[in-house]
Amino acid sequence: MPLAKSPTKPAARHRQARTRSRSPNQARRLLGSTPWILRSASATRRFGAQLARLLQGGEVVALKGDLGAGKTQFVKGLAQGLGAATREVASPTFVFIHEYRGRLPLAHIDLYRIEASEELDQLGWADYLDGRWVVAVEWPEKAENRLPADRVEIQLQHRTPRTREATCTAFGPAAQAVVRRLRRDAPLDIPPRSRARRRS
């Protein structure tokens, strides 16, 4: 026997129609509209670890932000959340790509020094987009149109010398599902770890 549908109030119908009429670009802006406040380097790492626990392999995380904005700290958190050895994580600026092994393989790619997107082929860029790797890309602007259509973009910027602001924007349905879960699970204001916790 089919379930009876409860009547929809006019106001609710109006809201539903308005939601359906939003363009994909508007939906992406809504997912990235409220930033996370990261009040220390350890908070940035915990935020990265929180995201990593939601990943299943094949995701690309594009990290935007000025030098010192916390991109490498965020990748340390990704590695931690994937069960990789975080002490080995460093900026790959002079190597371009570092690989880390955990629950899922993580490729940390820094494009700061490339001159043109054609150089990505020399780095073996396509090899990391095979659906198995989690790929964290610093300076993704250098990749131009080579980034996959379905990706998570994270903009990190300074608020104070210690505090960062992280805004996540989802491109594509898989990325949108990840960002929705991240927004559900991760507090929007992440404080530093207490001294007592650091000693334990």
PyMOL CGO cylinders between C-alpha atoms (Angstrom):
from pymol import cmd
from pymol.cgo import CYLINDER

trace = [
    CYLINDER, 0.00, 0.00, 0.00, 1.58, 3.31, -1.00, 0.3, 1, 1, 1, 1, 1, 1,
    CYLINDER, 1.58, 3.31, -1.00, 2.32, 5.79, 1.74, 0.3, 1, 1, 1, 1, 1, 1,
    CYLINDER, 2.32, 5.79, 1.74, 0.02, 8.79, 1.84, 0.3, 1, 1, 1, 1, 1, 1,
    CYLINDER, 0.02, 8.79, 1.84, 1.76, 12.11, 1.28, 0.3, 1, 1, 1, 1, 1, 1,
    CYLINDER, 1.76, 12.11, 1.28, 1.01, 14.86, 3.73, 0.3, 1, 1, 1, 1, 1, 1,
    CYLINDER, 1.01, 14.86, 3.73, -0.26, 18.05, 2.11, 0.3, 1, 1, 1, 1, 1, 1,
    CYLINDER, -0.26, 18.05, 2.11, 2.38, 20.64, 1.37, 0.3, 1, 1, 1, 1, 1, 1,
    CYLINDER, 2.38, 20.64, 1.37, 1.75, 24.12, 2.67, 0.3, 1, 1, 1, 1, 1, 1,
    CYLINDER, 1.75, 24.12, 2.67, 1.92, 26.92, 0.09, 0.3, 1, 1, 1, 1, 1, 1,
    CYLINDER, 1.92, 26.92, 0.09, 4.90, 28.49, 1.84, 0.3, 1, 1, 1, 1, 1, 1,
    CYLINDER, 4.90, 28.49, 1.84, 6.75, 25.16, 1.79, 0.3, 1, 1, 1, 1, 1, 1,
    CYLINDER, 6.75, 25.16, 1.79, 5.93, 24.70, -1.91, 0.3, 1, 1, 1, 1, 1, 1,
    CYLINDER, 5.93, 24.70, -1.91, 7.33, 28.16, -2.55, 0.3, 1, 1, 1, 1, 1, 1,
    CYLINDER, 7.33, 28.16, -2.55, 10.55, 27.29, -0.72, 0.3, 1, 1, 1, 1, 1, 1,
    CYLINDER, 10.55, 27.29, -0.72, 10.88, 24.02, -2.61, 0.3, 1, 1, 1, 1, 1, 1,
    CYLINDER, 10.88, 24.02, -2.61, 10.39, 25.74, -5.96, 0.3, 1, 1, 1, 1, 1, 1,
    CYLINDER, 10.39, 25.74, -5.96, 12.93, 28.37, -5.02, 0.3, 1, 1, 1, 1, 1, 1,
    CYLINDER, 12.93, 28.37, -5.02, 15.45, 25.66, -4.04, 0.3, 1, 1, 1, 1, 1, 1,
    CYLINDER, 15.45, 25.66, -4.04, 14.92, 23.78, -7.31, 0.3, 1, 1, 1, 1, 1, 1,
    CYLINDER, 14.92, 23.78, -7.31, 15.45, 26.93, -9.32, 0.3, 1, 1, 1, 1, 1, 1,
    CYLINDER, 15.45, 26.93, -9.32, 18.95, 27.54, -7.93, 0.3, 1, 1, 1, 1, 1, 1,
    CYLINDER, 18.95, 27.54, -7.93, 21.69, 27.09, -10.47, 0.3, 1, 1, 1, 1, 1, 1,
    CYLINDER, 21.69, 27.09, -10.47, 24.65, 24.75, -9.79, 0.3, 1, 1, 1, 1, 1, 1,
    CYLINDER, 24.65, 24.75, -9.79, 26.86, 27.80, -9.23, 0.3, 1, 1, 1, 1, 1, 1,
    CYLINDER, 26.86, 27.80, -9.23, 24.47, 29.11, -6.57, 0.3, 1, 1, 1, 1, 1, 1,
    CYLINDER, 24.47, 29.11, -6.57, 24.45, 25.71, -4.88, 0.3, 1, 1, 1, 1, 1, 1,
    CYLINDER, 24.45, 25.71, -4.88, 28.24, 25.70, -4.75, 0.3, 1, 1, 1, 1, 1, 1,
    CYLINDER, 28.24, 25.70, -4.75, 28.30, 29.15, -3.18, 0.3, 1, 1, 1, 1, 1, 1,
    CYLINDER, 28.30, 29.15, -3.18, 25.80, 28.05, -0.54, 0.3, 1, 1, 1, 1, 1, 1,
    CYLINDER, 25.80, 28.05, -0.54, 27.99, 25.11, 0.42, 0.3, 1, 1, 1, 1, 1, 1,
    CYLINDER, 27.99, 25.11, 0.42, 30.99, 27.37, 0.83, 0.3, 1, 1, 1, 1, 1, 1,
    CYLINDER, 30.99, 27.37, 0.83, 29.30, 30.37, 2.37, 0.3, 1, 1, 1, 1, 1, 1,
    CYLINDER, 29.30, 30.37, 2.37, 30.17, 29.94, 6.08, 0.3, 1, 1, 1, 1, 1, 1,
    CYLINDER, 30.17, 29.94, 6.08, 33.88, 29.65, 6.90, 0.3, 1, 1, 1, 1, 1, 1,
    CYLINDER, 33.88, 29.65, 6.90, 35.48, 27.51, 9.57, 0.3, 1, 1, 1, 1, 1, 1,
    CYLINDER, 35.48, 27.51, 9.57, 37.59, 29.43, 12.10, 0.3, 1, 1, 1, 1, 1, 1,
    CYLINDER, 37.59, 29.43, 12.10, 40.85, 27.62, 12.87, 0.3, 1, 1, 1, 1, 1, 1,
    CYLINDER, 40.85, 27.62, 12.87, 42.47, 29.13, 15.94, 0.3, 1, 1, 1, 1, 1, 1,
    CYLINDER, 42.47, 29.13, 15.94, 45.87, 27.42, 15.78, 0.3, 1, 1, 1, 1, 1, 1,
    CYLINDER, 45.87, 27.42, 15.78, 48.07, 25.22, 13.61, 0.3, 1, 1, 1, 1, 1, 1,
    CYLINDER, 48.07, 25.22, 13.61, 46.80, 22.21, 15.55, 0.3, 1, 1, 1, 1, 1, 1,
    CYLINDER, 46.80, 22.21, 15.55, 43.20, 23.26, 14.77, 0.3, 1, 1, 1, 1, 1, 1,
    CYLINDER, 43.20, 23.26, 14.77, 44.11, 23.41, 11.07, 0.3, 1, 1, 1, 1, 1, 1,
    CYLINDER, 44.11, 23.41, 11.07, 45.52, 19.89, 11.29, 0.3, 1, 1, 1, 1, 1, 1,
    CYLINDER, 45.52, 19.89, 11.29, 42.42, 18.62, 13.09, 0.3, 1, 1, 1, 1, 1, 1,
    CYLINDER, 42.42, 18.62, 13.09, 40.23, 20.16, 10.40, 0.3, 1, 1, 1, 1, 1, 1,
    CYLINDER, 40.23, 20.16, 10.40, 42.24, 18.35, 7.72, 0.3, 1, 1, 1, 1, 1, 1,
    CYLINDER, 42.24, 18.35, 7.72, 41.95, 15.08, 9.65, 0.3, 1, 1, 1, 1, 1, 1,
    CYLINDER, 41.95, 15.08, 9.65, 38.19, 15.55, 9.94, 0.3, 1, 1, 1, 1, 1, 1,
    CYLINDER, 38.19, 15.55, 9.94, 37.93, 15.89, 6.16, 0.3, 1, 1, 1, 1, 1, 1,
    CYLINDER, 37.93, 15.89, 6.16, 40.20, 12.88, 5.57, 0.3, 1, 1, 1, 1, 1, 1,
    CYLINDER, 40.20, 12.88, 5.57, 37.92, 10.58, 7.54, 0.3, 1, 1, 1, 1, 1, 1,
    CYLINDER, 37.92, 10.58, 7.54, 35.12, 11.32, 5.06, 0.3, 1, 1, 1, 1, 1, 1,
    CYLINDER, 35.12, 11.32, 5.06, 37.15, 10.45, 1.95, 0.3, 1, 1, 1, 1, 1, 1,
    CYLINDER, 37.15, 10.45, 1.95, 36.92, 7.18, 0.04, 0.3, 1, 1, 1, 1, 1, 1,
    CYLINDER, 36.92, 7.18, 0.04, 39.60, 7.61, -2.62, 0.3, 1, 1, 1, 1, 1, 1,
    CYLINDER, 39.60, 7.61, -2.62, 39.52, 9.51, -5.89, 0.3, 1, 1, 1, 1, 1, 1,
    CYLINDER, 39.52, 9.51, -5.89, 38.93, 12.92, -4.28, 0.3, 1, 1, 1, 1, 1, 1,
    CYLINDER, 38.93, 12.92, -4.28, 40.89, 16.02, -5.26, 0.3, 1, 1, 1, 1, 1, 1,
    CYLINDER, 40.89, 16.02, -5.26, 41.30, 18.75, -2.63, 0.3, 1, 1, 1, 1, 1, 1,
    CYLINDER, 41.30, 18.75, -2.63, 42.49, 22.05, -4.14, 0.3, 1, 1, 1, 1, 1, 1,
    CYLINDER, 42.49, 22.05, -4.14, 44.16, 24.23, -1.50, 0.3, 1, 1, 1, 1, 1, 1,
    CYLINDER, 44.16, 24.23, -1.50, 44.25, 27.96, -2.10, 0.3, 1, 1, 1, 1, 1, 1,
    CYLINDER, 44.25, 27.96, -2.10, 45.90, 30.59, 0.05, 0.3, 1, 1, 1, 1, 1, 1,
    CYLINDER, 45.90, 30.59, 0.05, 48.95, 32.82, 0.42, 0.3, 1, 1, 1, 1, 1, 1,
    CYLINDER, 48.95, 32.82, 0.42, 52.30, 31.59, 1.67, 0.3, 1, 1, 1, 1, 1, 1,
    CYLINDER, 52.30, 31.59, 1.67, 51.96, 30.71, 5.34, 0.3, 1, 1, 1, 1, 1, 1,
    CYLINDER, 51.96, 30.71, 5.34, 48.17, 30.40, 5.20, 0.3, 1, 1, 1, 1, 1, 1,
    CYLINDER, 48.17, 30.40, 5.20, 48.29, 26.86, 6.59, 0.3, 1, 1, 1, 1, 1, 1,
    CYLINDER, 48.29, 26.86, 6.59, 48.11, 24.68, 3.48, 0.3, 1, 1, 1, 1, 1, 1,
    CYLINDER, 48.11, 24.68, 3.48, 50.88, 22.30, 4.59, 0.3, 1, 1, 1, 1, 1, 1,
    CYLINDER, 50.88, 22.30, 4.59, 49.43, 22.07, 8.12, 0.3, 1, 1, 1, 1, 1, 1,
    CYLINDER, 49.43, 22.07, 8.12, 46.11, 21.13, 6.54, 0.3, 1, 1, 1, 1, 1, 1,
    CYLINDER, 46.11, 21.13, 6.54, 47.82, 18.38, 4.49, 0.3, 1, 1, 1, 1, 1, 1,
    CYLINDER, 47.82, 18.38, 4.49, 49.44, 17.08, 7.70, 0.3, 1, 1, 1, 1, 1, 1,
    CYLINDER, 49.44, 17.08, 7.70, 45.92, 16.74, 9.04, 0.3, 1, 1, 1, 1, 1, 1,
    CYLINDER, 45.92, 16.74, 9.04, 44.81, 14.92, 5.90, 0.3, 1, 1, 1, 1, 1, 1,
    CYLINDER, 44.81, 14.92, 5.90, 47.71, 12.48, 6.32, 0.3, 1, 1, 1, 1, 1, 1,
    CYLINDER, 47.71, 12.48, 6.32, 46.86, 12.00, 9.99, 0.3, 1, 1, 1, 1, 1, 1,
    CYLINDER, 46.86, 12.00, 9.99, 43.21, 11.32, 9.21, 0.3, 1, 1, 1, 1, 1, 1,
    CYLINDER, 43.21, 11.32, 9.21, 44.26, 8.75, 6.58, 0.3, 1, 1, 1, 1, 1, 1,
    CYLINDER, 44.26, 8.75, 6.58, 46.62, 7.01, 8.99, 0.3, 1, 1, 1, 1, 1, 1,
    CYLINDER, 46.62, 7.01, 8.99, 49.87, 8.09, 7.32, 0.3, 1, 1, 1, 1, 1, 1,
    CYLINDER, 49.87, 8.09, 7.32, 53.05, 9.17, 9.13, 0.3, 1, 1, 1, 1, 1, 1,
    CYLINDER, 53.05, 9.17, 9.13, 52.56, 12.91, 9.63, 0.3, 1, 1, 1, 1, 1, 1,
    CYLINDER, 52.56, 12.91, 9.63, 56.17, 13.59, 10.71, 0.3, 1, 1, 1, 1, 1, 1,
    CYLINDER, 56.17, 13.59, 10.71, 57.20, 13.07, 7.08, 0.3, 1, 1, 1, 1, 1, 1,
    CYLINDER, 57.20, 13.07, 7.08, 54.78, 15.67, 5.69, 0.3, 1, 1, 1, 1, 1, 1,
    CYLINDER, 54.78, 15.67, 5.69, 56.50, 18.81, 4.43, 0.3, 1, 1, 1, 1, 1, 1,
    CYLINDER, 56.50, 18.81, 4.43, 55.95, 21.29, 1.64, 0.3, 1, 1, 1, 1, 1, 1,
    CYLINDER, 55.95, 21.29, 1.64, 56.91, 19.57, -1.64, 0.3, 1, 1, 1, 1, 1, 1,
    CYLINDER, 56.91, 19.57, -1.64, 57.86, 22.86, -3.32, 0.3, 1, 1, 1, 1, 1, 1,
    CYLINDER, 57.86, 22.86, -3.32, 61.23, 21.58, -4.54, 0.3, 1, 1, 1, 1, 1, 1,
    CYLINDER, 61.23, 21.58, -4.54, 60.08, 18.01, -5.25, 0.3, 1, 1, 1, 1, 1, 1,
    CYLINDER, 60.08, 18.01, -5.25, 56.60, 18.85, -6.60, 0.3, 1, 1, 1, 1, 1, 1,
    CYLINDER, 56.60, 18.85, -6.60, 54.97, 15.62, -5.36, 0.3, 1, 1, 1, 1, 1, 1,
    CYLINDER, 54.97, 15.62, -5.36, 55.17, 13.69, -2.09, 0.3, 1, 1, 1, 1, 1, 1,
    CYLINDER, 55.17, 13.69, -2.09, 53.37, 10.40, -1.59, 0.3, 1, 1, 1, 1, 1, 1,
    CYLINDER, 53.37, 10.40, -1.59, 52.11, 9.08, 1.75, 0.3, 1, 1, 1, 1, 1, 1,
    CYLINDER, 52.11, 9.08, 1.75, 50.60, 5.70, 2.52, 0.3, 1, 1, 1, 1, 1, 1,
    CYLINDER, 50.60, 5.70, 2.52, 47.75, 5.16, 4.95, 0.3, 1, 1, 1, 1, 1, 1,
    CYLINDER, 47.75, 5.16, 4.95, 44.17, 3.91, 4.74, 0.3, 1, 1, 1, 1, 1, 1,
    CYLINDER, 44.17, 3.91, 4.74, 44.20, 5.54, 1.30, 0.3, 1, 1, 1, 1, 1, 1,
    CYLINDER, 44.20, 5.54, 1.30, 47.26, 6.73, -0.65, 0.3, 1, 1, 1, 1, 1, 1,
    CYLINDER, 47.26, 6.73, -0.65, 47.75, 10.50, -0.45, 0.3, 1, 1, 1, 1, 1, 1,
    CYLINDER, 47.75, 10.50, -0.45, 49.54, 12.58, -3.11, 0.3, 1, 1, 1, 1, 1, 1,
    CYLINDER, 49.54, 12.58, -3.11, 50.61, 16.06, -1.97, 0.3, 1, 1, 1, 1, 1, 1,
    CYLINDER, 50.61, 16.06, -1.97, 51.27, 18.14, -5.08, 0.3, 1, 1, 1, 1, 1, 1,
    CYLINDER, 51.27, 18.14, -5.08, 52.71, 21.66, -5.05, 0.3, 1, 1, 1, 1, 1, 1,
    CYLINDER, 52.71, 21.66, -5.05, 52.43, 23.54, -8.34, 0.3, 1, 1, 1, 1, 1, 1,
    CYLINDER, 52.43, 23.54, -8.34, 54.05, 26.79, -7.17, 0.3, 1, 1, 1, 1, 1, 1,
    CYLINDER, 54.05, 26.79, -7.17, 57.13, 26.37, -9.36, 0.3, 1, 1, 1, 1, 1, 1,
    CYLINDER, 57.13, 26.37, -9.36, 55.53, 25.20, -12.62, 0.3, 1, 1, 1, 1, 1, 1,
    CYLINDER, 55.53, 25.20, -12.62, 55.34, 27.67, -15.47, 0.3, 1, 1, 1, 1, 1, 1,
    CYLINDER, 55.34, 27.67, -15.47, 52.55, 26.13, -17.59, 0.3, 1, 1, 1, 1, 1, 1,
    CYLINDER, 52.55, 26.13, -17.59, 49.86, 23.51, -17.16, 0.3, 1, 1, 1, 1, 1, 1,
    CYLINDER, 49.86, 23.51, -17.16, 51.59, 21.37, -19.83, 0.3, 1, 1, 1, 1, 1, 1,
    CYLINDER, 51.59, 21.37, -19.83, 54.26, 20.56, -17.24, 0.3, 1, 1, 1, 1, 1, 1,
    CYLINDER, 54.26, 20.56, -17.24, 51.68, 18.53, -15.35, 0.3, 1, 1, 1, 1, 1, 1,
    CYLINDER, 51.68, 18.53, -15.35, 52.13, 15.69, -17.84, 0.3, 1, 1, 1, 1, 1, 1,
    CYLINDER, 52.13, 15.69, -17.84, 55.83, 15.51, -16.97, 0.3, 1, 1, 1, 1, 1, 1,
    CYLINDER, 55.83, 15.51, -16.97, 54.87, 15.15, -13.29, 0.3, 1, 1, 1, 1, 1, 1,
    CYLINDER, 54.87, 15.15, -13.29, 52.61, 12.20, -14.02, 0.3, 1, 1, 1, 1, 1, 1,
    CYLINDER, 52.61, 12.20, -14.02, 49.53, 14.21, -13.03, 0.3, 1, 1, 1, 1, 1, 1,
    CYLINDER, 49.53, 14.21, -13.03, 47.06, 11.82, -14.71, 0.3, 1, 1, 1, 1, 1, 1,
    CYLINDER, 47.06, 11.82, -14.71, 48.45, 8.84, -12.76, 0.3, 1, 1, 1, 1, 1, 1,
    CYLINDER, 48.45, 8.84, -12.76, 47.07, 10.30, -9.53, 0.3, 1, 1, 1, 1, 1, 1,
    CYLINDER, 47.07, 10.30, -9.53, 43.57, 10.79, -10.95, 0.3, 1, 1, 1, 1, 1, 1,
    CYLINDER, 43.57, 10.79, -10.95, 42.85, 7.07, -11.31, 0.3, 1, 1, 1, 1, 1, 1,
    CYLINDER, 42.85, 7.07, -11.31, 40.21, 6.95, -8.55, 0.3, 1, 1, 1, 1, 1, 1,
    CYLINDER, 40.21, 6.95, -8.55, 42.48, 5.42, -5.89, 0.3, 1, 1, 1, 1, 1, 1,
    CYLINDER, 42.48, 5.42, -5.89, 44.44, 8.41, -4.61, 0.3, 1, 1, 1, 1, 1, 1,
    CYLINDER, 44.44, 8.41, -4.61, 43.42, 11.32, -2.45, 0.3, 1, 1, 1, 1, 1, 1,
    CYLINDER, 43.42, 11.32, -2.45, 45.12, 14.29, -4.13, 0.3, 1, 1, 1, 1, 1, 1,
    CYLINDER, 45.12, 14.29, -4.13, 45.89, 17.51, -2.25, 0.3, 1, 1, 1, 1, 1, 1,
    CYLINDER, 45.89, 17.51, -2.25, 46.99, 20.28, -4.62, 0.3, 1, 1, 1, 1, 1, 1,
    CYLINDER, 46.99, 20.28, -4.62, 48.65, 23.49, -3.48, 0.3, 1, 1, 1, 1, 1, 1,
    CYLINDER, 48.65, 23.49, -3.48, 48.50, 26.44, -5.90, 0.3, 1, 1, 1, 1, 1, 1,
    CYLINDER, 48.50, 26.44, -5.90, 45.81, 24.77, -8.03, 0.3, 1, 1, 1, 1, 1, 1,
    CYLINDER, 45.81, 24.77, -8.03, 45.49, 27.96, -10.07, 0.3, 1, 1, 1, 1, 1, 1,
    CYLINDER, 45.49, 27.96, -10.07, 48.54, 26.76, -12.01, 0.3, 1, 1, 1, 1, 1, 1,
    CYLINDER, 48.54, 26.76, -12.01, 46.60, 23.71, -13.22, 0.3, 1, 1, 1, 1, 1, 1,
    CYLINDER, 46.60, 23.71, -13.22, 44.10, 25.90, -15.11, 0.3, 1, 1, 1, 1, 1, 1,
    CYLINDER, 44.10, 25.90, -15.11, 41.49, 23.60, -16.70, 0.3, 1, 1, 1, 1, 1, 1,
    CYLINDER, 41.49, 23.60, -16.70, 43.30, 20.37, -15.80, 0.3, 1, 1, 1, 1, 1, 1,
    CYLINDER, 43.30, 20.37, -15.80, 41.57, 20.04, -12.42, 0.3, 1, 1, 1, 1, 1, 1,
    CYLINDER, 41.57, 20.04, -12.42, 38.74, 17.50, -12.36, 0.3, 1, 1, 1, 1, 1, 1,
    CYLINDER, 38.74, 17.50, -12.36, 35.23, 18.91, -12.50, 0.3, 1, 1, 1, 1, 1, 1,
    CYLINDER, 35.23, 18.91, -12.50, 34.31, 17.16, -9.23, 0.3, 1, 1, 1, 1, 1, 1,
    CYLINDER, 34.31, 17.16, -9.23, 36.59, 18.51, -6.49, 0.3, 1, 1, 1, 1, 1, 1,
    CYLINDER, 36.59, 18.51, -6.49, 36.69, 20.26, -3.13, 0.3, 1, 1, 1, 1, 1, 1,
    CYLINDER, 36.69, 20.26, -3.13, 38.33, 23.69, -3.03, 0.3, 1, 1, 1, 1, 1, 1,
    CYLINDER, 38.33, 23.69, -3.03, 39.51, 25.07, 0.30, 0.3, 1, 1, 1, 1, 1, 1,
    CYLINDER, 39.51, 25.07, 0.30, 40.50, 28.72, 0.61, 0.3, 1, 1, 1, 1, 1, 1,
    CYLINDER, 40.50, 28.72, 0.61, 42.73, 29.38, 3.63, 0.3, 1, 1, 1, 1, 1, 1,
    CYLINDER, 42.73, 29.38, 3.63, 43.42, 32.93, 4.71, 0.3, 1, 1, 1, 1, 1, 1,
    CYLINDER, 43.42, 32.93, 4.71, 44.85, 34.78, 7.68, 0.3, 1, 1, 1, 1, 1, 1,
    CYLINDER, 44.85, 34.78, 7.68, 42.58, 36.38, 10.27, 0.3, 1, 1, 1, 1, 1, 1,
    CYLINDER, 42.58, 36.38, 10.27, 45.26, 36.97, 12.93, 0.3, 1, 1, 1, 1, 1, 1,
    CYLINDER, 45.26, 36.97, 12.93, 48.88, 35.78, 13.15, 0.3, 1, 1, 1, 1, 1, 1,
    CYLINDER, 48.88, 35.78, 13.15, 47.60, 32.49, 14.65, 0.3, 1, 1, 1, 1, 1, 1,
    CYLINDER, 47.60, 32.49, 14.65, 44.04, 32.21, 13.37, 0.3, 1, 1, 1, 1, 1, 1,
    CYLINDER, 44.04, 32.21, 13.37, 43.02, 31.05, 9.91, 0.3, 1, 1, 1, 1, 1, 1,
    CYLINDER, 43.02, 31.05, 9.91, 39.71, 31.07, 8.08, 0.3, 1, 1, 1, 1, 1, 1,
    CYLINDER, 39.71, 31.07, 8.08, 38.84, 28.11, 5.85, 0.3, 1, 1, 1, 1, 1, 1,
    CYLINDER, 38.84, 28.11, 5.85, 36.08, 28.27, 3.24, 0.3, 1, 1, 1, 1, 1, 1,
    CYLINDER, 36.08, 28.27, 3.24, 35.14, 25.05, 1.43, 0.3, 1, 1, 1, 1, 1, 1,
    CYLINDER, 35.14, 25.05, 1.43, 33.53, 25.10, -2.00, 0.3, 1, 1, 1, 1, 1, 1,
    CYLINDER, 33.53, 25.10, -2.00, 32.22, 21.92, -3.61, 0.3, 1, 1, 1, 1, 1, 1,
    CYLINDER, 32.22, 21.92, -3.61, 32.31, 21.33, -7.36, 0.3, 1, 1, 1, 1, 1, 1,
    CYLINDER, 32.31, 21.33, -7.36, 30.37, 18.26, -8.43, 0.3, 1, 1, 1, 1, 1, 1,
    CYLINDER, 30.37, 18.26, -8.43, 28.01, 15.88, -6.62, 0.3, 1, 1, 1, 1, 1, 1,
    CYLINDER, 28.01, 15.88, -6.62, 30.65, 13.77, -4.83, 0.3, 1, 1, 1, 1, 1, 1,
    CYLINDER, 30.65, 13.77, -4.83, 32.38, 16.88, -3.49, 0.3, 1, 1, 1, 1, 1, 1,
    CYLINDER, 32.38, 16.88, -3.49, 29.05, 18.34, -2.39, 0.3, 1, 1, 1, 1, 1, 1,
    CYLINDER, 29.05, 18.34, -2.39, 28.30, 15.18, -0.38, 0.3, 1, 1, 1, 1, 1, 1,
    CYLINDER, 28.30, 15.18, -0.38, 31.69, 15.43, 1.34, 0.3, 1, 1, 1, 1, 1, 1,
    CYLINDER, 31.69, 15.43, 1.34, 31.30, 19.12, 2.21, 0.3, 1, 1, 1, 1, 1, 1,
    CYLINDER, 31.30, 19.12, 2.21, 27.79, 18.57, 3.56, 0.3, 1, 1, 1, 1, 1, 1,
    CYLINDER, 27.79, 18.57, 3.56, 29.08, 15.85, 5.87, 0.3, 1, 1, 1, 1, 1, 1,
    CYLINDER, 29.08, 15.85, 5.87, 32.03, 18.01, 6.88, 0.3, 1, 1, 1, 1, 1, 1,
    CYLINDER, 32.03, 18.01, 6.88, 29.68, 20.86, 7.74, 0.3, 1, 1, 1, 1, 1, 1,
    CYLINDER, 29.68, 20.86, 7.74, 27.60, 18.44, 9.80, 0.3, 1, 1, 1, 1, 1, 1,
    CYLINDER, 27.60, 18.44, 9.80, 30.53, 16.88, 11.68, 0.3, 1, 1, 1, 1, 1, 1,
    CYLINDER, 30.53, 16.88, 11.68, 33.21, 19.58, 12.09, 0.3, 1, 1, 1, 1, 1, 1,
    CYLINDER, 33.21, 19.58, 12.09, 32.59, 22.53, 14.47, 0.3, 1, 1, 1, 1, 1, 1,
    CYLINDER, 32.59, 22.53, 14.47, 32.74, 25.88, 12.72, 0.3, 1, 1, 1, 1, 1, 1,
    CYLINDER, 32.74, 25.88, 12.72, 35.05, 27.26, 15.42, 0.3, 1, 1, 1, 1, 1, 1,
    CYLINDER, 35.05, 27.26, 15.42, 37.97, 24.95, 16.20, 0.3, 1, 1, 1, 1, 1, 1,
    CYLINDER, 37.97, 24.95, 16.20, 40.05, 26.08, 19.22, 0.3, 1, 1, 1, 1, 1, 1,
    CYLINDER, 40.05, 26.08, 19.22, 43.68, 25.23, 19.99, 0.3, 1, 1, 1, 1, 1, 1,
    CYLINDER, 43.68, 25.23, 19.99, 44.35, 22.04, 21.88, 0.3, 1, 1, 1, 1, 1, 1,
    CYLINDER, 44.35, 22.04, 21.88, 44.61, 22.61, 25.63, 0.3, 1, 1, 1, 1, 1, 1,
    CYLINDER, 44.61, 22.61, 25.63, 47.99, 22.27, 27.38, 0.3, 1, 1, 1, 1, 1, 1,
    CYLINDER, 47.99, 22.27, 27.38, 46.63, 19.34, 29.38, 0.3, 1, 1, 1, 1, 1, 1,
    CYLINDER, 46.63, 19.34, 29.38, 45.79, 17.47, 26.19, 0.3, 1, 1, 1, 1, 1, 1,
    CYLINDER, 45.79, 17.47, 26.19, 49.20, 18.15, 24.72, 0.3, 1, 1, 1, 1, 1, 1,
    CYLINDER, 49.20, 18.15, 24.72, 50.90, 16.61, 27.78, 0.3, 1, 1, 1, 1, 1, 1,
    CYLINDER, 50.90, 16.61, 27.78, 48.68, 13.48, 27.76, 0.3, 1, 1, 1, 1, 1, 1,
]
cmd.load_cgo(trace, "trace")
